[in-house]
Amino acid sequence: MFDDRSSAAPDSPADVSTALRNTGYLPDEGIATAAFLAASMGRPLLCEGEPGTGKTALAHALSSAYGVELIRLQCHEGIDAAQALYEWDFPRQLLHLRTLEATADEGIDTARAEASLYTSRFLLARPLLRALWQVPCVLLVDEIDRADDEFEAFLLEVLSDYTVSIPEFGTVQARRPPFVLLTSNRTREVHDALKRRCLYHWLEHPDLGREVAILRSRVPGLEERLAEQVAGAVRRMRSMELLKPPGVAESIDWANALLALGRAELDTATAAHTLGAVLKYREDVQRVHAAGGVSGFDT
């Protein structure tokens, strides 16, 4: 699925883990196994979990690890098939017709003119169609839970056989399935029909040891002591039932902020002054202070 079965294709979950680690993404065994099975079986992988657990980053890491293009479809409320699949470039089609009219000596052959309008030259391929054409690739369908039921049903139809029919153009079918990663923050339940089509993996926030390793991998120059303090403080915040518990991205931002300030350790005063790097709501900042403030983040 990642390539045309060359030597770069993964042979085991351990191969996937090694390839991801080489990009700076540190997976646990569950993530590596899920990605390997999705690649081997030609099945989409649906990753659910809290924001900031590394779902979208996994798609970027797979793309980088296997040297294939990442094609991203960002879902949102009201997204429709045209935005995801294709549109015709009407302005260029109209210009083409006017050119034909201007250069035709004995009038336009209507049938030939119409046929010339509906070619790949005037077809604007959106992410789903691009993924069918450009395999091998990684297709990221990000935040599928934000789309409505109709779009989810349409997506299920496309993923069932990786084929789309364009009335004026013909049928487009992928040579073989792209690697498809769907993410969901579970703002609503994804329908059972789509889940049955996919392999499934729930991503948890990393444990303390893995988060420390992630921080040291992604933040050059970060010492072990400071990485442990940041990871420990963020883990305590996640237990406070915040509006937006900090994810790994916020941990990395916080570590970078502390290094930018020249700090070698996380003390109480510095933690209080830099909470904006890790918390994004005023209510969350207040809740952290009400829970004992940031006194103890320097332990």
C-alpha positions, 0 to 999 in steps of 0.5 A, a space after each residue: 500500500 505504501 509503494 509498489 511492493 518494493 523493498 521499502 514496503 513494511 514487513 512487520 509492525 517492527 518495520 513500521 515502528 522503526 520507519 516512524 521513529 526515524 521521522 521523529 514520531 515515536 509510536 507504541 506497539 499498538 499504533 505500529 501494529 494498526 498501521 502495519 495491518 492497514 497497509 498489509 490488508 488494504 483497509 482504511 484505518 480509523 483513529 479516534 482519541 482526544 485532540 493532541 494524541 498524535 492522530 494527524 501527526 501519524 499520517 504526516 509521519 507515514 508519508 515522510 517515512 515511506 516517501 509518498 505524498 500526503 493528500 489531506 481532506 479536512 472535513 467540516 460541517 457542510 462539506 459535500 462531494 464536490 469539495 472532496 472529489 472534483 469540480 469542472 473548471 468552468 472559466 477555462 472551459 468557457 475560454 476554450 469554447 471562445 477560442 474554438 469559436 475564434 479559430 473555426 473557419 466553417 463553424 464549430 463541430 458541436 459534438 467535438 467541442 463538447 467532448 473537448 470540454 470534459 477532459 482531464 485538462 479541465 478537471 479540478 481533482 480534489 483530495 479523494 480523486 487525487 488519491 485515486 490517481 496518485 497511489 501510492 500516497 497517504 490519504 488523510 481524512 481529518 476529523 470525519 466526525 465534523 462532517 454530516 451523515 450524507 458525506 459519511 455515506 458518500 465516503 463509505 461508497 468511495 472507500 468500498 472499491 476505490 472507484 468513482 464515476 464522473 458522468 462526463 468523464 468516465 470511471 476512475 479506479 485506483 490501481 490499488 488502495 491508497 493508505 487511508 487514515 481517518 481521524 475523529 475526535 469523537 465529537 459525534 459517533 461515526 456510523 457503524 457502516 464506516 467503522 466496519 469498513 475500517 480497522 480501528 485504533 484508539 490513541 491515548 495520550 502517551 505515558 510519561 516515559 514515552 512523552 519524555 522521549 517524544 519531547 527530547 526527540 522533537 525539541 533539540 537541546 531539551 535536557 532530561 530533567 526539563 523534559 520530565 518536568 514538562 511531561 509530568 506537569 502536563 499529565 497533571 493538567 490532563 487529570 483536571 477535567 479541563 475544557 481542552 486538556 493539553 496534547 503532545 503538541 502543547 507539551 512540545 510548545 511549552 518545552 520550546 517556550 522554556 528553552 527560548 527563555 533559557 530555562 533549564 528547569 521548570 520553576 513555579 514562577 516560570 510555569 505561571 508566566 508560560 501557561 499560555 503555551 500549554 493552555 488555550 482557555 481562560 477557564 482552564 488557566 483559572 482551574 489550574 490555579 484553583 487546583 493549587 496553582 502552579 506550585 508543584 510544577 517545579 518538583 
